[in-house]
């Protein structure tokens, strides 16, 4: 079993990402399905950054995403293509940083505590597979630092899809 040491409280955000990028490939197990790996990646991100919510939504039909493994408060089970931040990322196949969720038309509120959000597409064999979604209780939590580093972590995850 992979064991990861995350005693990195004093590090900057970029340094935390560097630790994760080093350690996450060992956490992801090529012998298991996406459920275990997405659960562990969600847990690692939650533990390191303490965000309100972090997890996956997976495409289950041409119309909707279904909630996958996550860490945080309960969340809506389905999101339709084009709806909310996650459904928009699917439709546009482009990551989105939302500095203030109240300013995003059609944002789907899963927790009233969520103030900002980042959502990135995840691909399997170059086809859209789902999204990684993270929510913060702080406004303006997410930046290009998160975008670039989460992309890198997602690339490690995609190898095992
Ligand atoms: N806010 C998201 C919904 C998912 S939750 O944040 C966990 C959206 O607008 O798509």
Boltz pocket constraint, residues with backbone or C-beta under 6 A from the ligand:
constraints:
  - pocket:
      binder: B
      contacts: [[A, 53], [A, 75], [A, 76], [A, 79], [A, 83], [A, 84], [A, 85], [A, 86], [A, 87], [A, 106], [A, 107], [A, 108], [A, 109], [A, 110], [A, 111], [A, 114], [A, 117], [A, 133], [A, 135]]
      max_distance: 6.0
